[in-house]
């Protein structure tokens, strides 16, 4: 039996099946809508949820939907973001906004965009592009509509709970020391120092090209990056091979404001990536990109015993989960740590002072001075014990040999 439509509640229409709801929204307008519920009890639950949402909007302060188009708000959003993003991030955001979001929503009023419209867009884009690309587009759209709520253009964000595709597993492509040496040998002269610096510091391509001599502190064995991809500054510690790469670009005429690797015909961001792929093919190493040098640096650190926190700090990851992909690269250290649990129920006198395999031991005074196997890598306490570095920058290709050049490279 149908109810009076001027009152809140669930009713049925004689001309159509199903249950309908009537309620007053936050703006004071009477709303009537069919409820997607097969039973009366479920219909009442949905209606109560709508009424609760209206009450919440009234409590927080309701903003009537703006009559402005999505396209005009998109222009305002880009002006808002320009001083808040780096040049590269702003370019990527603008590309998403102009190429995908404006054609899809530009003619609609921003107050008329519903959750189903956004979900349909995400579903369509998931079939056209990769999951990572779709997620980036959804994040830009969510941020834009979230700001529209703050600017009181719409009462709520219709994209807040949109389901996006599952993000793909992070790519982990790395080389062993032998493959890395082969790759370095196959690089041309202008590219070799860049690859060495990337592989032994984990620096990004853009960070390397933006590096200036004022950021280099060789006496302190570190580089100061004023701005990285995530917007923060970072200190990069360098080893002997990274020092070789940097010194190969130095000469007496450099100024503090000069780039360490000058942008020239060969040494450009695009040519670095293309030259790296070509060098990898010459070395017989398929499916390798320049960004994989970050994975190479992380894998070398893990295989030398560095923990996940150290790897995340060196690579500049804000989220520790980004570095967890390298967790499996050092199983011997994880196994050694677990083996230490074997000593829980063992008498102290039965613990060997030194293993037959020659593994390092550490003492534990809390257990009567017994010695157990260390799970961390060996630390060199004797300053005279040092590693003899080979000359990577001037490494040989076949019968050709090169010496470490202190004058500026051709880039």
BELTALIN-V104682 format. One record per residue. N is the residue number from 1. RES is the residue in one small letter. SS is DSSP state (~ for helix, > for strand, _ for the rest). NEAR is the number of other ideal C-beta (glycine too) atoms within 12 Angstrom. D_LAST is the distance of its C-alpha to the last C-alpha in whole Angstrom. Layout:
# BELTALIN-V104682
n=N res=RES ss=SS near=NEAR d_last=D_LAST
n=N res=RES ss=SS near=NEAR d_last=D_LAST
This chain:
# BELTALIN-V104682
n=1 res=x ss=_ near=10 d_last=83
n=2 res=x ss=_ near=17 d_last=80
n=3 res=x ss=_ near=20 d_last=80
n=4 res=x ss=_ near=12 d_last=80
n=5 res=x ss=_ near=19 d_last=77
n=6 res=x ss=_ near=12 d_last=77
n=7 res=x ss=_ near=16 d_last=77
n=8 res=x ss=_ near=24 d_last=74
n=9 res=x ss=> near=26 d_last=74
n=10 res=x ss=> near=33 d_last=74
n=11 res=x ss=> near=28 d_last=76
n=12 res=x ss=_ near=22 d_last=76
n=13 res=x ss=_ near=20 d_last=77
n=14 res=x ss=_ near=10 d_last=80
n=15 res=x ss=_ near=8 d_last=78
n=16 res=x ss=_ near=11 d_last=74
n=17 res=x ss=_ near=11 d_last=74
n=18 res=x ss=_ near=22 d_last=72
n=19 res=x ss=> near=29 d_last=72
n=20 res=x ss=> near=30 d_last=71
n=21 res=x ss=> near=36 d_last=70
n=22 res=x ss=> near=29 d_last=71
n=23 res=x ss=> near=32 d_last=69
n=24 res=x ss=> near=24 d_last=68
n=25 res=x ss=_ near=27 d_last=65
n=26 res=x ss=_ near=26 d_last=63
n=27 res=x ss=_ near=18 d_last=63
n=28 res=x ss=_ near=13 d_last=67
n=29 res=x ss=_ near=16 d_last=67
n=30 res=x ss=> near=17 d_last=69
n=31 res=x ss=> near=22 d_last=67
n=32 res=x ss=> near=26 d_last=69
n=33 res=x ss=> near=24 d_last=67
n=34 res=x ss=> near=20 d_last=67
n=35 res=x ss=> near=30 d_last=66
n=36 res=x ss=_ near=18 d_last=65
n=37 res=x ss=_ near=24 d_last=68
n=38 res=x ss=_ near=13 d_last=70
n=39 res=x ss=_ near=14 d_last=73
n=40 res=x ss=~ near=21 d_last=74
n=41 res=x ss=~ near=14 d_last=73
n=42 res=x ss=~ near=18 d_last=69
n=43 res=x ss=~ near=27 d_last=70
n=44 res=x ss=~ near=22 d_last=71
n=45 res=x ss=~ near=20 d_last=68
n=46 res=x ss=~ near=26 d_last=66
n=47 res=x ss=~ near=33 d_last=68
n=48 res=x ss=~ near=21 d_last=68
n=49 res=x ss=~ near=19 d_last=64
n=50 res=x ss=~ near=29 d_last=64
n=51 res=x ss=~ near=24 d_last=66
n=52 res=x ss=~ near=17 d_last=64
n=53 res=x ss=~ near=22 d_last=61
n=54 res=x ss=~ near=27 d_last=63
n=55 res=x ss=~ near=18 d_last=64
n=56 res=x ss=~ near=17 d_last=61
n=57 res=x ss=~ near=25 d_last=59
n=58 res=x ss=~ near=18 d_last=62
n=59 res=x ss=~ near=11 d_last=62
n=60 res=x ss=~ near=16 d_last=58
n=61 res=x ss=_ near=14 d_last=59
n=62 res=x ss=_ near=23 d_last=59
n=63 res=x ss=_ near=22 d_last=56
n=64 res=x ss=_ near=20 d_last=58
n=65 res=x ss=_ near=30 d_last=55
n=66 res=x ss=_ near=24 d_last=53
n=67 res=x ss=_ near=15 d_last=54
n=68 res=x ss=_ near=26 d_last=50
n=69 res=x ss=> near=23 d_last=48
n=70 res=x ss=~ near=37 d_last=45
n=71 res=x ss=~ near=24 d_last=43
n=72 res=x ss=~ near=23 d_last=44
n=73 res=x ss=~ near=35 d_last=43
n=74 res=x ss=~ near=38 d_last=40
n=75 res=x ss=~ near=22 d_last=39
n=76 res=x ss=~ near=22 d_last=40
n=77 res=x ss=~ near=37 d_last=39
n=78 res=x ss=~ near=28 d_last=35
n=79 res=x ss=~ near=17 d_last=36
n=80 res=x ss=~ near=22 d_last=37
n=81 res=x ss=~ near=25 d_last=34
n=82 res=x ss=~ near=18 d_last=31
n=83 res=x ss=_ near=11 d_last=31
n=84 res=x ss=_ near=16 d_last=32
n=85 res=x ss=_ near=23 d_last=29
n=86 res=x ss=_ near=22 d_last=25
n=87 res=x ss=~ near=18 d_last=23
n=88 res=x ss=~ near=22 d_last=22
n=89 res=x ss=~ near=24 d_last=26
n=90 res=x ss=~ near=22 d_last=28
n=91 res=x ss=~ near=18 d_last=26
n=92 res=x ss=~ near=22 d_last=27
n=93 res=x ss=~ near=30 d_last=30
n=94 res=x ss=~ near=24 d_last=31
n=95 res=x ss=~ near=19 d_last=30
n=96 res=x ss=~ near=32 d_last=33
n=97 res=x ss=~ near=35 d_last=35
n=98 res=x ss=~ near=21 d_last=35
n=99 res=x ss=~ near=22 d_last=34
n=100 res=x ss=~ near=28 d_last=37
n=101 res=x ss=~ near=40 d_last=39
n=102 res=x ss=~ near=27 d_last=40
n=103 res=x ss=~ near=19 d_last=41
n=104 res=x ss=~ near=28 d_last=43
n=105 res=x ss=~ near=34 d_last=45
n=106 res=x ss=_ near=22 d_last=44
n=107 res=x ss=_ near=17 d_last=48
n=108 res=x ss=_ near=28 d_last=50
n=109 res=x ss=> near=23 d_last=51
n=110 res=x ss=~ near=41 d_last=49
n=111 res=x ss=~ near=26 d_last=53
n=112 res=x ss=~ near=20 d_last=54
n=113 res=x ss=_ near=37 d_last=51
n=114 res=x ss=_ near=23 d_last=52
n=115 res=x ss=~ near=21 d_last=51
n=116 res=x ss=~ near=15 d_last=52
n=117 res=x ss=~ near=24 d_last=50
n=118 res=x ss=~ near=35 d_last=47
n=119 res=x ss=~ near=24 d_last=48
n=120 res=x ss=~ near=18 d_last=48
n=121 res=x ss=~ near=32 d_last=45
n=122 res=x ss=~ near=34 d_last=43
n=123 res=x ss=~ near=19 d_last=45
n=124 res=x ss=~ near=19 d_last=44
n=125 res=x ss=~ near=31 d_last=40
n=126 res=x ss=~ near=24 d_last=41
n=127 res=x ss=~ near=14 d_last=42
n=128 res=x ss=~ near=17 d_last=39
n=129 res=x ss=_ near=22 d_last=36
n=130 res=x ss=_ near=18 d_last=35
n=131 res=x ss=~ near=20 d_last=37
n=132 res=x ss=~ near=20 d_last=34
n=133 res=x ss=~ near=25 d_last=33
n=134 res=x ss=~ near=31 d_last=37
n=135 res=x ss=~ near=24 d_last=37
n=136 res=x ss=~ near=28 d_last=34
n=137 res=x ss=~ near=39 d_last=36
n=138 res=x ss=~ near=35 d_last=39
n=139 res=x ss=~ near=25 d_last=38
n=140 res=x ss=~ near=39 d_last=37
n=141 res=x ss=~ near=41 d_last=40
n=142 res=x ss=~ near=27 d_last=42
n=143 res=x ss=~ near=28 d_last=40
n=144 res=x ss=~ near=39 d_last=41
n=145 res=x ss=~ near=38 d_last=44
n=146 res=x ss=~ near=22 d_last=45
n=147 res=x ss=~ near=26 d_last=44
n=148 res=x ss=~ near=36 d_last=46
n=149 res=x ss=~ near=28 d_last=49
n=150 res=x ss=~ near=19 d_last=48
n=151 res=x ss=_ near=20 d_last=48
n=152 res=x ss=_ near=20 d_last=51
n=153 res=x ss=_ near=30 d_last=51
n=154 res=x ss=_ near=35 d_last=52
n=155 res=x ss=_ near=30 d_last=54
n=156 res=x ss=_ near=29 d_last=52
n=157 res=x ss=_ near=26 d_last=49
n=158 res=x ss=_ near=32 d_last=50
n=159 res=x ss=_ near=35 d_last=47
n=160 res=x ss=_ near=20 d_last=47
n=161 res=x ss=_ near=15 d_last=49
n=162 res=x ss=_ near=29 d_last=47
n=163 res=x ss=_ near=17 d_last=46
n=164 res=x ss=_ near=29 d_last=43
n=165 res=x ss=_ near=24 d_last=42
n=166 res=x ss=_ near=12 d_last=41
n=167 res=x ss=_ near=19 d_last=38
n=168 res=x ss=_ near=15 d_last=36
n=169 res=x ss=_ near=11 d_last=36
n=170 res=x ss=_ near=21 d_last=32
n=171 res=x ss=_ near=18 d_last=30
n=172 res=x ss=_ near=24 d_last=30
n=173 res=x ss=_ near=23 d_last=27
n=174 res=x ss=_ near=32 d_last=26
n=175 res=x ss=_ near=30 d_last=26
n=176 res=x ss=_ near=16 d_last=28
n=177 res=x ss=~ near=20 d_last=27
n=178 res=x ss=~ near=13 d_last=27
n=179 res=x ss=~ near=24 d_last=25
n=180 res=x ss=~ near=34 d_last=22
n=181 res=x ss=~ near=27 d_last=22
n=182 res=x ss=~ near=26 d_last=22
n=183 res=x ss=~ near=39 d_last=20
n=184 res=x ss=~ near=43 d_last=17
n=185 res=x ss=~ near=34 d_last=18
n=186 res=x ss=~ near=29 d_last=17
n=187 res=x ss=_ near=41 d_last=14
n=188 res=x ss=_ near=26 d_last=11
n=189 res=x ss=~ near=31 d_last=9
n=190 res=x ss=~ near=30 d_last=6
n=191 res=x ss=~ near=41 d_last=8
n=192 res=x ss=~ near=41 d_last=11
n=193 res=x ss=~ near=44 d_last=11
n=194 res=x ss=~ near=49 d_last=10
n=195 res=x ss=~ near=49 d_last=13
n=196 res=x ss=~ near=44 d_last=15
n=197 res=x ss=~ near=45 d_last=15
n=198 res=x ss=~ near=44 d_last=16
n=199 res=x ss=~ near=43 d_last=19
n=200 res=x ss=~ near=39 d_last=20
n=201 res=x ss=~ near=40 d_last=20
n=202 res=x ss=_ near=44 d_last=21
n=203 res=x ss=_ near=41 d_last=18
n=204 res=x ss=_ near=33 d_last=18
n=205 res=x ss=~ near=33 d_last=15
n=206 res=x ss=~ near=27 d_last=15
n=207 res=x ss=~ near=38 d_last=16
n=208 res=x ss=~ near=45 d_last=13
n=209 res=x ss=~ near=29 d_last=11
n=210 res=x ss=_ near=27 d_last=14
n=211 res=x ss=_ near=39 d_last=14
n=212 res=x ss=> near=25 d_last=14
n=213 res=x ss=~ near=25 d_last=15
n=214 res=x ss=~ near=18 d_last=19
n=215 res=x ss=~ near=30 d_last=19
n=216 res=x ss=> near=32 d_last=18
n=217 res=x ss=> near=20 d_last=22
n=218 res=x ss=_ near=23 d_last=21
n=219 res=x ss=_ near=8 d_last=25
n=220 res=x ss=_ near=14 d_last=26
n=221 res=x ss=_ near=19 d_last=23
n=222 res=x ss=> near=21 d_last=23
n=223 res=x ss=> near=37 d_last=20
n=224 res=x ss=> near=23 d_last=22
n=225 res=x ss=> near=35 d_last=21
n=226 res=x ss=_ near=18 d_last=23
n=227 res=x ss=_ near=22 d_last=23
n=228 res=x ss=_ near=29 d_last=22
n=229 res=x ss=_ near=27 d_last=24
n=230 res=x ss=_ near=21 d_last=27
n=231 res=x ss=_ near=18 d_last=27
n=232 res=x ss=_ near=16 d_last=28
n=233 res=x ss=_ near=16 d_last=26
n=234 res=x ss=> near=29 d_last=25
n=235 res=x ss=> near=22 d_last=25
n=236 res=x ss=> near=35 d_last=23
n=237 res=x ss=> near=27 d_last=24
n=238 res=x ss=_ near=35 d_last=22
n=239 res=x ss=_ near=29 d_last=23
n=240 res=x ss=~ near=24 d_last=22
n=241 res=x ss=~ near=35 d_last=19
n=242 res=x ss=~ near=38 d_last=17
n=243 res=x ss=~ near=31 d_last=18
n=244 res=x ss=~ near=32 d_last=16
n=245 res=x ss=~ near=43 d_last=13
n=246 res=x ss=~ near=40 d_last=13
n=247 res=x ss=~ near=30 d_last=14
n=248 res=x ss=_ near=36 d_last=11
n=249 res=x ss=_ near=39 d_last=9
n=250 res=x ss=_ near=26 d_last=12
n=251 res=x ss=_ near=17 d_last=14
n=252 res=x ss=_ near=8 d_last=17
n=253 res=x ss=_ near=10 d_last=15
n=254 res=x ss=_ near=22 d_last=14
n=255 res=x ss=_ near=14 d_last=16
n=256 res=x ss=_ near=12 d_last=17
n=257 res=x ss=_ near=12 d_last=16
n=258 res=x ss=_ near=20 d_last=13
n=259 res=x ss=> near=27 d_last=10
n=260 res=x ss=_ near=39 d_last=10
n=261 res=x ss=_ near=42 d_last=6
n=262 res=x ss=_ near=27 d_last=5
n=263 res=x ss=_ near=23 d_last=6
n=264 res=x ss=_ near=17 d_last=5
n=265 res=x ss=_ near=12 d_last=7
n=266 res=x ss=_ near=22 d_last=6
n=267 res=x ss=_ near=31 d_last=5
n=268 res=x ss=_ near=21 d_last=8
n=269 res=x ss=~ near=25 d_last=12
n=270 res=x ss=~ near=16 d_last=13
n=271 res=x ss=~ near=26 d_last=11
n=272 res=x ss=~ near=36 d_last=11
n=273 res=x ss=~ near=28 d_last=14
n=274 res=x ss=~ near=20 d_last=15
n=275 res=x ss=~ near=31 d_last=13
n=276 res=x ss=~ near=37 d_last=15
n=277 res=x ss=~ near=26 d_last=18
n=278 res=x ss=~ near=22 d_last=18
n=279 res=x ss=~ near=33 d_last=17
n=280 res=x ss=~ near=32 d_last=20
n=281 res=x ss=~ near=19 d_last=22
n=282 res=x ss=~ near=22 d_last=21
n=283 res=x ss=_ near=24 d_last=22
n=284 res=x ss=_ near=16 d_last=25
n=285 res=x ss=_ near=29 d_last=25
n=286 res=x ss=_ near=15 d_last=26
n=287 res=x ss=_ near=14 d_last=26
n=288 res=x ss=_ near=31 d_last=23
n=289 res=x ss=_ near=26 d_last=20
n=290 res=x ss=_ near=35 d_last=17
n=291 res=x ss=_ near=31 d_last=20
n=292 res=x ss=~ near=33 d_last=22
n=293 res=x ss=~ near=41 d_last=20
n=294 res=x ss=~ near=40 d_last=22
n=295 res=x ss=~ near=31 d_last=25
n=296 res=x ss=~ near=41 d_last=24
n=297 res=x ss=~ near=41 d_last=24
n=298 res=x ss=~ near=43 d_last=27
n=299 res=x ss=~ near=32 d_last=29
n=300 res=x ss=~ near=33 d_last=28
n=301 res=x ss=~ near=34 d_last=29
n=302 res=x ss=~ near=35 d_last=32
n=303 res=x ss=~ near=24 d_last=33
n=304 res=x ss=_ near=26 d_last=33
n=305 res=x ss=_ near=25 d_last=35
n=306 res=x ss=_ near=28 d_last=34
n=307 res=x ss=_ near=26 d_last=36
n=308 res=x ss=~ near=28 d_last=35
n=309 res=x ss=~ near=18 d_last=35
n=310 res=x ss=~ near=24 d_last=32
n=311 res=x ss=~ near=32 d_last=30
n=312 res=x ss=~ near=28 d_last=31
n=313 res=x ss=~ near=23 d_last=30
n=314 res=x ss=~ near=34 d_last=27
n=315 res=x ss=~ near=41 d_last=25
n=316 res=x ss=_ near=30 d_last=27
n=317 res=x ss=_ near=28 d_last=29
n=318 res=x ss=_ near=16 d_last=32
n=319 res=x ss=_ near=14 d_last=35
n=320 res=x ss=~ near=18 d_last=36
n=321 res=x ss=~ near=15 d_last=36
n=322 res=x ss=~ near=27 d_last=33
n=323 res=x ss=_ near=33 d_last=32
n=324 res=x ss=~ near=21 d_last=36
n=325 res=x ss=~ near=27 d_last=34
n=326 res=x ss=~ near=39 d_last=33
n=327 res=x ss=~ near=24 d_last=37
n=328 res=x ss=~ near=19 d_last=38
n=329 res=x ss=~ near=29 d_last=35
n=330 res=x ss=~ near=27 d_last=37
n=331 res=x ss=~ near=17 d_last=41
n=332 res=x ss=~ near=22 d_last=42
n=333 res=x ss=~ near=29 d_last=41
n=334 res=x ss=~ near=20 d_last=43
n=335 res=x ss=~ near=16 d_last=46
n=336 res=x ss=~ near=26 d_last=46
n=337 res=x ss=~ near=19 d_last=47
n=338 res=x ss=~ near=15 d_last=49
n=339 res=x ss=~ near=22 d_last=51
n=340 res=x ss=~ near=25 d_last=52
n=341 res=x ss=~ near=14 d_last=54
n=342 res=x ss=~ near=16 d_last=56
n=343 res=x ss=~ near=23 d_last=58
n=344 res=x ss=_ near=13 d_last=59
n=345 res=x ss=_ near=9 d_last=63
n=346 res=x ss=_ near=17 d_last=62
n=347 res=x ss=_ near=11 d_last=64
n=348 res=x ss=~ near=20 d_last=62
n=349 res=x ss=~ near=13 d_last=64
n=350 res=x ss=~ near=15 d_last=62
n=351 res=x ss=_ near=26 d_last=59
n=352 res=x ss=_ near=19 d_last=57
n=353 res=x ss=_ near=19 d_last=55
n=354 res=x ss=_ near=17 d_last=53
n=355 res=x ss=_ near=16 d_last=52
n=356 res=x ss=_ near=9 d_last=52
n=357 res=x ss=_ near=12 d_last=49
n=358 res=x ss=_ near=10 d_last=48
n=359 res=x ss=_ near=24 d_last=46
n=360 res=x ss=_ near=22 d_last=46
n=361 res=x ss=> near=25 d_last=49
n=362 res=x ss=> near=23 d_last=49
n=363 res=x ss=> near=18 d_last=53
n=364 res=x ss=> near=18 d_last=54
n=365 res=x ss=~ near=11 d_last=57
n=366 res=x ss=~ near=11 d_last=58
n=367 res=x ss=~ near=19 d_last=60
n=368 res=x ss=_ near=16 d_last=62
n=369 res=x ss=_ near=15 d_last=59
n=370 res=x ss=> near=23 d_last=58
n=371 res=x ss=> near=24 d_last=54
n=372 res=x ss=> near=32 d_last=52
n=373 res=x ss=> near=32 d_last=49
n=374 res=x ss=_ near=23 d_last=46
n=375 res=x ss=_ near=24 d_last=44
n=376 res=x ss=_ near=22 d_last=41
n=377 res=x ss=_ near=20 d_last=39
n=378 res=x ss=_ near=19 d_last=40
n=379 res=x ss=_ near=13 d_last=38
n=380 res=x ss=_ near=11 d_last=38
n=381 res=x ss=_ near=8 d_last=40
n=382 res=x ss=_ near=8 d_last=40
n=383 res=x ss=_ near=7 d_last=37
n=384 res=x ss=_ near=7 d_last=37
n=385 res=x ss=_ near=10 d_last=36
n=386 res=x ss=_ near=10 d_last=33
n=387 res=x ss=_ near=11 d_last=30
n=388 res=x ss=_ near=7 d_last=29
n=389 res=x ss=_ near=19 d_last=25
n=390 res=x ss=_ near=19 d_last=23
n=391 res=x ss=_ near=26 d_last=20
n=392 res=x ss=_ near=34 d_last=18
n=393 res=x ss=_ near=38 d_last=14
n=394 res=x ss=_ near=28 d_last=16
n=395 res=x ss=_ near=31 d_last=18
n=396 res=x ss=_ near=19 d_last=20
n=397 res=x ss=> near=21 d_last=20
n=398 res=x ss=_ near=11 d_last=24
n=399 res=x ss=_ near=7 d_last=25
n=400 res=x ss=> near=11 d_last=21
n=401 res=x ss=_ near=14 d_last=20
n=402 res=x ss=_ near=24 d_last=17
n=403 res=x ss=_ near=16 d_last=18
n=404 res=x ss=_ near=28 d_last=16
n=405 res=x ss=_ near=22 d_last=13
n=406 res=x ss=_ near=18 d_last=14
n=407 res=x ss=_ near=16 d_last=11
n=408 res=x ss=_ near=26 d_last=8
n=409 res=x ss=_ near=34 d_last=5
n=410 res=x ss=_ near=21 d_last=4
n=411 res=x ss=_ near=28 d_last=0
